């Protein structure tokens, strides 16, 4: 085997140098590409992805409720009769209205709100002047009912609960007249409320409020209920649903409705809306319900995008 010439040895000595330079270039290029991925690569990827608009929820139906406590004079049961001259009670069907009245409730649609509210203001219970009574009133323990206004957003077909008084401690026996007979139950710590379910009316600007009186009672119980996505645990009390007394209020934005006791106090109406103030004087709670907002078709469409 011939010995390499000095020239060939020189070439072989250059090979490691060449390989080292080549490896350095590859490494530098590789590092450059990885180091810029987080900056340039992500930016380019972001440029390729479409920009999704923020989802906006369509405006909900809004129901405003106001509780007004007024004086009740047992010697003058007709003192409230004057306010019904500005109320249309025929919005509830005749048969249903008769049954509701038999149970001590009176319902209607107000067509002159200013005059009705003015009359209610004149019948309001006297303001609490004593310091102790003022404290009790502010602590919400002076009465079984709340006073003031609130606005609740609601969705079509979704059940909502509208409590009208605090639980009544102890065992009580509400008596309900239905199907031609009186039904009574012994209930522990009963709470009176309306289950409210909005439904679409005959036009886009009209809604129907399905209202059903209910009495929740007893201790809290845990149960499984089906939600929109999966099962969830729900803790609630037992409920006596008064299906026969369910009624419907139909109206549009701004319409006002009233729920109160009958002139002769009795049955469900007295237990639901009757009570005493801090001076242990008899009083009544008048419930005003106003449809504060009804989404327009344009708002529904824009909210669903």
C-alpha positions in Angstrom: 0.0 0.0 0.0 1.5 3.3 -1.1 2.3 5.8 1.6 0.2 8.9 1.4 1.9 11.9 0.1 2.4 14.9 2.3 -0.3 16.7 0.3 -2.9 14.0 1.1 -2.1 14.2 4.8 -2.8 17.9 4.7 -6.2 17.2 3.2 -7.1 14.7 5.8 -6.1 17.1 8.6 -8.6 19.6 7.2 -11.5 17.2 7.3 -12.1 17.5 11.1 -12.0 21.3 10.8 -14.5 21.3 8.0 -16.8 18.9 9.9 -16.6 21.1 13.0 -17.5 24.2 11.0 -20.4 22.4 9.3 -21.7 21.1 12.7 -21.6 24.6 14.1 -23.6 26.0 11.3 -26.3 23.3 11.6 -26.5 23.9 15.3 -26.7 27.6 15.0 -29.5 27.3 12.4 -31.4 24.8 14.6 -31.2 27.0 17.6 -32.3 30.0 15.7 -35.4 28.1 14.3 -36.5 26.9 17.8 -35.8 30.2 19.5 -38.0 32.0 17.1 -40.9 29.5 17.1 -42.5 30.9 20.2 -42.3 34.4 18.7 -42.8 34.2 15.0 -44.4 30.7 14.7 -47.2 31.5 17.1 -47.8 34.9 15.5 -48.1 33.3 12.1 -50.4 30.6 13.5 -52.5 33.3 15.2 -52.7 35.2 11.9 -54.1 32.1 10.2 -56.8 31.5 12.8 -60.1 33.4 12.2 -61.0 35.9 14.9 -64.2 34.8 16.6 -66.5 37.5 17.8 -67.4 37.6 21.5 -70.7 35.8 22.2 -73.3 38.2 23.5 -76.3 36.9 25.5 -79.7 38.2 24.2 -81.5 40.6 26.5 -83.6 38.6 28.9 -87.2 39.2 29.9 -87.1 41.4 33.0 -89.8 41.2 35.6 -90.0 44.0 38.2 -91.9 43.2 41.5 -92.8 45.6 44.2 -94.2 44.8 47.6 -96.3 47.5 49.3 -97.5 47.0 52.9 -100.8 48.8 53.6 -102.9 49.2 56.7 -105.9 46.8 57.2 -108.8 47.9 59.2 -111.0 44.9 60.1 -113.9 47.3 60.8 -113.7 48.7 57.3 -113.1 45.8 54.9 -114.1 47.8 51.9 -111.3 50.3 52.3 -109.4 48.7 49.5 -112.3 48.6 47.1 -111.6 52.0 45.6 -108.3 50.9 44.1 -109.9 48.3 41.9 -111.7 50.9 39.8 -108.3 51.3 38.0 -107.9 47.5 37.5 -109.2 45.1 34.9 -109.9 41.8 36.5 -111.2 40.2 33.3 -107.7 39.4 32.2 -108.2 36.2 34.2 -110.9 33.9 32.9 -114.2 34.0 34.8 -114.1 30.4 36.1 -110.5 30.7 37.2 -111.1 34.2 38.7 -114.0 32.8 40.8 -111.9 30.0 42.2 -109.0 32.3 43.0 -111.3 34.8 44.8 -112.8 31.9 46.8 -109.3 31.3 48.0 -108.8 34.9 49.2 -106.8 36.3 46.2 -107.7 39.1 43.8 -105.8 39.6 40.6 -105.9 42.1 37.7 -104.2 44.3 35.1 -103.7 48.0 36.0 -104.8 50.4 33.3 -104.2 53.6 35.3 -100.9 52.9 37.3 -100.4 56.5 38.6 -103.8 56.6 40.3 -103.5 53.1 41.7 -100.0 53.7 43.2 -101.2 57.1 44.6 -104.1 55.2 46.3 -101.7 52.6 47.7 -99.4 55.3 49.0 -102.3 56.8 51.0 -103.0 53.3 52.4 -99.5 52.5 53.3 -98.7 51.5 56.9 -97.3 54.4 59.0 -93.6 54.9 58.9 -91.6 53.4 61.8 -90.5 56.2 64.1 -89.1 54.4 67.1 -85.4 53.7 67.0 -85.8 50.0 68.0 -88.5 49.5 65.5 -86.4 51.2 62.8 -83.6 48.7 63.6 -86.0 45.8 63.5 -87.3 46.9 60.1 -83.8 47.4 58.7 -82.9 43.9 59.9 -85.9 42.5 58.1 -87.3 40.8 61.2 -90.1 43.3 61.9 -92.5 41.7 59.4 -93.1 38.5 57.5 -93.0 40.3 54.2 -90.4 42.3 52.4 -91.0 45.8 51.1 -89.4 47.4 48.1 -88.8 46.6 44.5 -86.6 44.1 42.7 -85.9 43.1 39.1 -85.4 39.5 38.0 -84.1 38.4 34.5 -86.1 35.5 33.1 -86.0 33.2 30.1 -88.8 31.8 28.1 -89.9 28.4 29.4 -87.7 28.6 32.5 -89.3 28.3 36.0 -88.6 31.1 38.5 -89.6 31.4 42.1 -91.1 34.6 43.6 -91.4 34.3 47.4 -94.0 36.6 48.9 -93.2 36.1 52.6 -90.7 34.6 55.0 -91.3 31.1 56.4 -93.9 30.9 59.1 -92.3 29.0 62.0 -94.1 26.0 63.4 -96.8 23.8 62.1 -99.6 25.5 60.3 -102.7 24.3 58.4 -103.4 26.1 55.1 -106.8 25.5 53.7 -107.3 25.5 49.9 -110.7 25.4 48.2 -110.6 23.3 45.0 -112.8 20.9 43.1 -115.8 21.8 45.3 -114.2 20.9 48.6 -111.8 22.3 51.2 -108.4 20.6 51.4 -106.2 21.2 54.5 -102.7 20.0 55.2 -100.5 20.3 58.3 -97.2 21.9 57.1 -94.0 22.6 59.0 -92.6 26.1 58.5 -94.6 26.9 55.3 -93.3 29.4 52.8 -95.6 30.9 50.2 -94.5 31.8 46.7 -95.4 32.0 43.1 -93.8 29.8 40.5 -93.4 32.1 37.4 -92.8 30.7 33.9 -92.7 33.2 31.0 -94.0 31.9 27.7 -94.0 33.6 24.3 -97.3 35.4 23.5 -99.1 35.8 20.2 -96.6 38.4 19.0 -92.9 39.0 19.5 -93.7 41.9 21.9 -96.1 40.0 24.0 -95.4 37.4 26.8 -97.5 35.2 28.9 -96.7 34.8 32.6 -97.8 31.4 33.9 -98.1 31.9 37.7 -98.8 29.1 40.1 -99.1 29.4 43.9 -96.9 27.0 45.8 -96.3 26.3 49.5 -92.8 24.9 50.4 -92.5 23.2 53.7 -90.5 20.8 55.9 -86.8 20.3 56.1 -84.3 20.6 53.3 -83.8 17.4 51.3 -81.1 16.5 48.8 -82.0 15.2 45.4 -80.5 14.7 42.0 -81.9 16.7 39.1 -81.1 16.8 35.4 -79.4 20.1 34.3 -78.5 21.4 30.9 -75.2 19.5 30.8 -75.3 16.8 33.5 -76.8 15.7 36.7 -76.4 18.0 39.7 -77.3 17.9 43.4 -80.3 20.0 44.3 -81.3 20.8 47.9 -84.8 22.0 48.4 -87.9 21.6 50.6 -91.1 19.7 49.8 -93.6 21.6 47.8 -97.4 21.7 47.7 -98.1 22.9 44.1 -101.6 24.4 43.8 -102.1 23.5 40.1 -105.9 24.3 40.2 -105.1 27.9 41.1 -102.6 28.5 38.3 -103.4 31.6 36.3 -102.0 33.5 33.3 -101.1 37.1 32.8 -100.6 38.4 29.3 -99.0 41.7 28.4 -96.2 43.6 26.9 -93.3 45.8 28.0 -94.5 48.3 30.7 -97.7 46.5 31.6 -98.5 46.4 35.3 -100.4 43.7 37.3 -101.6 43.5 40.9 -102.1 40.7 43.3 -103.7 41.2 46.7 -106.2 39.9 49.2 -109.9 40.0 48.8 -111.9 42.4 50.9 -113.0 39.5 53.2 -109.8 37.9 54.4 -109.7 34.2 54.0 -107.8 31.1 53.1 -104.7 31.2 51.0 -104.8 35.0 50.4 -104.7 35.7 54.1 -101.8 33.3 54.8 -99.9 34.5 51.8 -100.3 38.2 52.0 -101.6 38.9 55.5 -99.6 39.6 58.6 -98.7 42.1 61.3 -96.3 45.0 61.5 -93.8 45.9 64.3 -96.7 47.3 66.3 -98.6 44.0 65.9 -101.2 45.8 63.8 -102.9 43.9 61.0 -101.6 44.8 57.5 -101.8 43.5 54.0 -99.1 43.1 51.4 -100.0 44.2 47.8 -97.8 42.7 45.1 -97.2 44.7 41.9 -95.7 42.9 38.9 -94.5 45.0 36.0 -93.0 43.6 32.7 -89.9 45.7 32.6 -88.4 44.4 29.4 -89.3 42.2 26.5 -86.4 41.6 24.0 -87.2 42.6 20.4 -86.5 40.2 17.5 -83.4 42.2 16.5 -82.0 41.9 20.1 -82.7 38.2 20.1 -81.0 37.8 16.8 -77.9 39.9 17.7 -77.7 38.1 21.1 -77.6 34.6 19.5 -74.7 35.3 17.2 
